[in-house]
Amino acid sequence: MGKGPVGVVVSYERQGSVCSWLPLADRLVAEGHRVLLFDRNDTAAPEEDTVAMAQRLRKAGATKVVLVGGSMGGRLSLLAAGKLDFPVAAVISVSGTIQPGEVDDLRAPFLQVAGDADPEAPVDMLQIVYNEAVKSADRQMLVLPGSAHASELFTGDQGEKALRAVTSFVEKHKG
């Protein structure tokens, strides 16, 4: 979707779909970015799908690539960033299930967005991951009120704040 020099790969949550990420995709396209939503293959190394999609955007002319993911898609985005042969502009995790130790080598700007009562992405775990991302060029964490998880954050009571946080971070790091 869209055109422009910045491409955004979106990796959705388990039992999610590309459709649930349309509010974010539409906003990013309206701001002049390309967005690649894709159906994930449930392979042994699913982050390889995210790697392939990022490479696809680069081959299509994107000069900067941002990886965005929800829940397990946030983790896949982080893992994919470490496997690409080019640096990503940013990694954005929305209710990400990133584990301690997985951000140790992340140098790209890193944003985490989550609900304070999300049982699938507990804030204390997000804080540990945030604290470990010390090599990141710019790390930020936004905790919003509520239990919305992943793409639900874009359509709930905090939808506008969540959308603005993600799009502002992309704008800040688009180069």
N, C-alpha and C positions, 0 to 999 in steps of 0.2 A: 504494500500500500504506500502511496505517496512517492515523492521525489525529493532529492536533495543530497548534499554531501555526507550527511550523518545518517547512518543506518542503525536501527534498534531491533535486536533479536529478542523476542518474547518467548519464554519457556513457562508454560502454565503448570498449575498445581495438579497433584494426583486427583483424578476424577473431575478435573476441570476440562475446559475446552478453549479453543481459540476464540470462540464467541464471547466468553466471559471477560476477555481482555479487550474487547472492542472500545469501551469507554476510554481506556488509555491510548489505544492505537489511534482512534479518531482524533484525540487531542494532540498527539505527537504529529500526525499528518497535517493537521491544521496549523501547526507551528513550523511546517516546512521540512519535516523529517520523513525518511523511509522507515517503514515498519514491516518486519517479517514475522508473521504468525504462522506456525507450522504444527502439523500433527506429529507428535513425538512417536518414535518407534520404541517400544519397551524392550530394548536390547540389554545385554549384560553391562554395557557402558553407555547409558543414555545421554551422558554429556557429549558424546560424539555427535549426536544430532545437532546440538547447539553449536559445536565447533564447525560442523559442515554448513550450517545456516549462516554463521558469521563469515566464513570464507566465501559463501555465495554472494553475500552483500558486498564484500570487497571486490569480487570479480565483476559485479554489476556496477561498480563505480563509486561506492561509498568510501570516502577517505577516512572517516572515523566510524567506529562501531561501538555501540553500547549494548551490554548484555543485561536484560531485565528478566527476573523470574519470580514466581510466586511459590511459596512453600518449597516442595522438592525442586521446583524450577529455579528457585533462588540458589539452591546448592549446586544444581547443574550448571547454572551460569557462572558461578565462582570456579567450579572445576574446569569448565571450558576455557575460562580466561587464562588458566595456567597451561593449557595445551595448544593455544594458538601460536602461530609463528609471527604474529604482529601484536603490538600492545593494544589493548582495548582502551577506549576513552573513559569508560566507567563500568562498574558493576553495581546493579541495583537489586536488592533482595527485598521482596515484599512478603512478610511473614515467613522468611526463609528458614529452612531446617538445616542450616549450616552448623557443622559440629566444631567444637573447640579444636584448635590445631590446624584447621583447614584454611585459615586466612594468614598463616604465618609468613608466607612469601608474597602475598598480594601487594602489588605496588600501585595498581590502578585506584582512582578515586572510588570510594565504597559508601553506598547509602543503604541503610536498613530502615524499613518502614513496617510498623506492626501495631496491632491493637494491644492495649494493656491487659486485657482479659482473654486473649486468644489462647485456648488451651493447647493448641498444636504448635505454637511458636512462643513459648514462655519468655517473658521479658528478661528474666534472670539469665537465661541461656543467650539471648541476643546481646546482653550487656557483656557477658564473657567474651563472645566473639568480637564485639566492638573493641573491647580492651586489648585483644590480641592483634588487631589489625594495625599495628603501629607502623608498618612499612608503607601503608596506603598513603598516596599523595594527598588525599583529603578524605577523611572518614566522618560520616554523620549518621545519626540515629534519630528517628522521629517515632515517638510512641504516642499513638492516638487513643482516646477513650473508646472502649468497646471490645467486643469479642469477634468482630469480623475477621475473616482469614483470607489472605491472598487477594484474589480479584474482587472479593466481596467488599474490600476496603474502598474500592472506587465507586461503589453504588450505594453505600450506606450513608449514615448520618455524617460521617467524616470524609465522604467521597471527594468533595472539592479540595480539602486540605491534602488528601493523599495524592490526588492527581497533580496538584500544584507542586508538591514536594518532588515528585518524580520528574515532571517536566522541567522544573527549575534546575534540578541537578543535571539533567541532560544538557540544558542550555549552558550552564556554567562550565561544563567539561567538553563541549563540542569542538573546542580548539580554535 
